[in-house]
Amino acid sequence: MTNQYRTQTSHSAEYFGGTRDYWWNIDFLGLIADRLSFKQIGSVLDVGCGVGHWGQLLARLLPQDPRLDGVDRDPHWVEQATARAAARGLGHRCSYSVSTAERLRFEDASFDLVTCQTLLIHVADPAAVVAEMTRVVRPGGLVLASEPNNISSALVLNSVSSGRLPDDILAAARLQLLCERGKAALGEGNNSIGDLVPGLLAASGLVDVRVYLNDKTNPLIPPYDTAEQRAMLEEWSDMKSRDFWIWSRDDTYRFFLAGGGREDEFDRLWATVTAQGDELTKAVADRSYWGPGASIQYLVAGRRA
Ligand SMILES: C[S@@+](CC[C@H](N)C(=O)[O-])C[C@H]1O[C@@H](n2cnc3c(N)ncnc32)[C@H](O)[C@@H]1O
């Protein structure tokens, strides 16, 4: 299960690998579909659709006939989403096109469900995007956003990191937090925007705002022999081979400075997280790594009055 999108240049390419297929338990999403009355939905818009993972997953929980539109600002992903839908027998239901989330190419009140997943973490002005999603949902319709708090993962420990000195754990968390702050300040998105999404939905006038947490984790436990675990290890080694931590070294440096980090600290912090990555790679190789793979992924819903 390789990352077929790895060599493509768009900024999200590295996150379209096989692991994205294991983000959700389908029965959990079925429960959410019941709670939010998906059976009444006749039309869906997936904003920032990428190659279509999220909308096409939700399509499994919707009645048979709803139309599924998807938009992305990047024509390359629109093409890939169209091909992926066809390959999954969803071609007749799905229509993908180019549009920015800040200015959706649809009339007011066009859809029963307007949704996004890991889109708001990428945008400069998430409130403006939520307002636009609210504009195109019909009265009584649903806005549903699946967005993470990524900084929390810095304190989810595993068999290797639980033995580290507190200062080393905190050094990596501090680097990540400063970078998240800097990235947001540069207008490149807040990687932990999920915390703020319930308030953003309420501020855009949506009512009955509900907040759920994805119940799925991605544990990695020897002998790492499931398809899900193999996909995770492939993604790790893919990122390592490109000298990625969470971001490339250049982006990490840019974000760190923009977040208020001191230039003379950077090399030491980068060396710390690189050494920590090497330690994990070695522990996986000798089967001494195990961890819960927990993260915070919110599912936030609101209705247009
Ligand atoms: C991390 S991917 C998520 C893709 C998809 N929602 C999923 O869950 O698999 C983010 C996507 O949002 C798109 N994107 C980022 N900013 C955008 C914007 N302002 N307008 C439209 N699309 C945007 C990117 O091109 C990328 O495909």
PDBQT file of the ligand as one rigid body, heavy atoms in Angstrom, charges set to zero:
ROOT
HETATM    1  C1  LIG A 401      -5.478  17.621   3.895  1.00  0.00    +0.000 C 
HETATM    2  S1  LIG A 401      -6.351  17.703   2.406  1.00  0.00    +0.000 S 
HETATM    3  C2  LIG A 401      -7.922  16.965   2.861  1.00  0.00    +0.000 C 
HETATM    4  C3  LIG A 401      -8.612  16.303   1.710  1.00  0.00    +0.000 C 
HETATM    5  C4  LIG A 401      -9.932  15.617   2.005  1.00  0.00    +0.000 C 
HETATM    6  N1  LIG A 401     -10.881  16.528   2.626  1.00  0.00    +0.000 N 
HETATM    7  C5  LIG A 401      -9.760  14.373   2.861  1.00  0.00    +0.000 C 
HETATM    8  O1  LIG A 401     -10.189  14.378   3.996  1.00  0.00    +0.000 OA
HETATM    9  O2  LIG A 401      -9.143  13.423   2.374  1.00  0.00    +0.000 OA
HETATM   10  C6  LIG A 401      -6.787  19.415   2.216  1.00  0.00    +0.000 C 
HETATM   11  C7  LIG A 401      -7.347  19.734   0.863  1.00  0.00    +0.000 C 
HETATM   12  O3  LIG A 401      -7.909  21.040   0.899  1.00  0.00    +0.000 OA
HETATM   13  C8  LIG A 401      -7.553  21.718  -0.288  1.00  0.00    +0.000 C 
HETATM   14  N2  LIG A 401      -7.568  23.145   0.030  1.00  0.00    +0.000 N 
HETATM   15  C9  LIG A 401      -6.740  23.812   0.868  1.00  0.00    +0.000 A 
HETATM   16  N3  LIG A 401      -7.103  25.105   0.944  1.00  0.00    +0.000 NA
HETATM   17  C10 LIG A 401      -8.183  25.262   0.137  1.00  0.00    +0.000 A 
HETATM   18  C11 LIG A 401      -9.010  26.361  -0.198  1.00  0.00    +0.000 A 
HETATM   19  N4  LIG A 401      -8.784  27.570   0.329  1.00  0.00    +0.000 N 
HETATM   20  N5  LIG A 401     -10.046  26.159  -1.031  1.00  0.00    +0.000 NA
HETATM   21  C12 LIG A 401     -10.288  24.922  -1.554  1.00  0.00    +0.000 A 
HETATM   22  N6  LIG A 401      -9.524  23.848  -1.290  1.00  0.00    +0.000 NA
HETATM   23  C13 LIG A 401      -8.482  24.000  -0.440  1.00  0.00    +0.000 A 
HETATM   24  C14 LIG A 401      -6.184  21.189  -0.661  1.00  0.00    +0.000 C 
HETATM   25  O4  LIG A 401      -5.907  21.369  -2.046  1.00  0.00    +0.000 OA
HETATM   26  C15 LIG A 401      -6.309  19.725  -0.264  1.00  0.00    +0.000 C 
HETATM   27  O5  LIG A 401      -6.773  18.932  -1.305  1.00  0.00    +0.000 OA
ENDROOT
TORSDOF 0
